[in-house]
Amino acid sequence: MTRRRRLVAVGTVLAVLAAAFGVALWGKGPFDERTYPSSRWDKSMGDIFDQFRVHVPDCALADLRYWSGDYIDDNLYLTFESDAACVDGFLGGNGLSGGTTVSREDALRFRDDRCADWGWYEDDTASYQRMRTRPVVGTELTVEVTNSEGRRRVYVRGVEF
C-alpha cells in the first residue's frame, strides 16, 4: 500500500470515528456556557436546580456560573451576583434567613480546590453571611452571601446524599 493510500485510509477511519462520536453525543444534553469545566452535561441547569430544590429568582443575575457532579453523592456549586433586593428574594424563595457571619477564611475552610480554581471568595476584606437548609430529605444547601450594600455575591454548595 502506498503512503498516499495509507493516509487516505487513516483519514477515512478518523472521519468515521468522529462522526460516530458525534452521533453518540447528539441530543445527550445541553452544553451551557455558564457551566464550569467538567460539569455534568446530561441535565440542563433547570433540571439540576430542580434536583437540589434551588429556586433562582427572575431578577437580573450577573455572572451566574454553576457546576454539578453526578457521583455517589451528587453535588452542586452555584454563584451569581445581583442587587440586594434580588439576593433577598433568592434567600426568601429558598427558605433561608438569619445565618452566621463568617470570614473569608471560614468560608474557604472545608471547601475543595474547585472554589479556589474558580476564584470564589476572592475578596480578602469581605465577610459572609452563612445559612443552611435541607429543602428535601437527603439534600443540604450551604449558602454564603457577601455582607455588602448594593451588589452582593451569592455562593451555593449543595450536596445530595
Helices and strands as residue ranges (DSSP letters): H 3-25, H 45-52, E 62-69, E 74-83, H 84-93, E 100-103, H 104-108, H 113-118, E 127-136, E 139-146, E 151-160
